[in-house]
Amino acid sequence: MKKVKIIYWIFTILLAAGMAFSGITNLFPSPEAFAVFEHLGYPDYLTYLLGAAKVLGVIAILTPGFPRLKEWAYAGFVIDFTGATYSLIAVGDPPAAWGVMIIPFVLVAVSYIYYHKKRKLEQA
């Protein structure tokens, strides 16, 4: 049980920190952030929507209880990462730009898997 909790919390905190940083950066964007969205072909107002969704997702995965809300947050993160990866590929960015997206996919996958392992052990 202890190993499962440690792995869960390490990956969940790393995921939450990355998404919180990204979300806050989207909520209070710099001109560079708008330039990235413009490069990807998205309107500026989308930064605020994604920022709010990311921050709410972080709150959902860190708040005890609410398993259904956590499922939605994990799904939202996967959709965000998939969309970001596809967007980088679609605009012709080199693999070095979109290849690093494996990191958030690994973080969300391990956090999600160990979330369920932890829940199963707690219910036993």
C-alpha positions in Angstrom: 0.0 0.0 0.0 2.8 2.4 0.9 4.6 1.9 -2.4 1.4 2.5 -4.4 0.6 5.7 -2.4 4.2 7.0 -2.9 4.1 6.4 -6.7 0.6 7.9 -7.0 1.5 11.1 -5.1 4.9 11.6 -6.9 3.3 11.4 -10.3 0.1 13.3 -9.3 2.1 16.1 -7.8 4.3 16.4 -10.9 1.2 16.3 -13.1 -0.6 18.9 -11.0 2.4 21.2 -10.8 2.8 21.1 -14.6 -0.9 21.7 -15.2 -1.2 24.4 -12.6 1.8 26.3 -14.1 0.3 25.9 -17.6 -3.1 26.9 -16.4 -2.0 30.0 -14.6 0.2 30.9 -17.6 -2.9 30.6 -19.8 -5.1 32.6 -17.4 -2.5 35.5 -17.3 -0.9 35.2 -20.7 2.1 37.0 -21.9 2.5 38.2 -25.5 4.6 35.1 -26.1 1.8 32.9 -25.0 -0.5 34.6 -27.5 2.1 34.1 -30.2 2.2 30.4 -29.5 -1.6 30.1 -29.8 -1.5 32.3 -33.0 1.3 29.9 -34.4 -1.0 27.0 -33.7 -3.9 28.7 -35.4 -6.1 29.3 -32.3 -7.8 32.5 -31.2 -6.4 34.3 -28.2 -9.6 33.8 -26.1 -8.9 30.1 -26.0 -6.0 30.6 -23.6 -8.3 31.7 -20.9 -10.7 28.8 -21.4 -7.9 26.3 -21.3 -6.3 28.0 -18.3 -9.5 27.8 -16.3 -10.1 24.2 -17.3 -6.5 23.2 -16.3 -6.7 24.9 -12.9 -10.1 23.3 -12.2 -8.7 19.9 -13.3 -5.8 20.3 -10.8 -8.2 21.1 -8.0 -10.3 18.0 -8.9 -7.4 15.6 -8.9 -5.9 17.0 -5.6 -9.2 17.2 -3.7 -10.0 14.0 -1.7 -13.2 12.2 -2.8 -15.2 13.0 -5.9 -14.1 10.0 -8.0 -16.2 10.9 -11.0 -14.9 14.4 -11.0 -11.3 13.0 -11.0 -12.2 10.8 -14.0 -13.3 13.8 -15.9 -10.2 15.8 -15.0 -7.9 13.0 -16.1 -9.9 12.7 -19.4 -9.6 16.5 -19.9 -5.9 16.4 -19.4 -5.5 13.6 -21.9 -7.7 15.5 -24.4 -5.6 18.7 -23.8 -2.3 16.8 -24.3 -3.6 15.0 -27.4 -4.8 18.3 -28.9 -1.6 20.0 -28.1 0.5 17.2 -29.7 -1.7 17.1 -32.8 -1.6 20.9 -33.2 2.2 20.9 -33.0 2.4 18.2 -35.7 -0.3 19.8 -37.9 1.5 23.1 -38.1 4.7 21.3 -39.1 6.7 21.8 -36.0 9.7 19.4 -35.8 9.6 16.2 -33.7 11.8 18.0 -31.0 8.9 20.3 -30.4 6.1 17.7 -30.1 8.2 14.7 -28.9 8.5 16.1 -25.4 4.7 15.6 -25.1 5.4 12.1 -24.1 6.3 13.4 -20.6 2.8 14.7 -19.7 1.2 11.5 -21.2 3.4 9.4 -19.0 2.6 11.5 -15.9 -1.2 11.3 -16.5 -1.1 7.6 -17.3 0.9 6.6 -14.2 -1.1 9.0 -11.9 -4.4 7.6 -13.3 -3.3 3.9 -13.0 -2.0 4.4 -9.5 -5.1 6.4 -8.5 -7.2 3.3 -9.3 -4.7 0.9 -7.6 -4.8 3.2 -4.5 -8.6 3.3 -4.5 -8.8 -0.5 -4.8 -6.5 -1.0 -1.8 -8.4 1.5 0.3 -11.7 -0.2 -0.5 -10.3 -3.7 0.4 
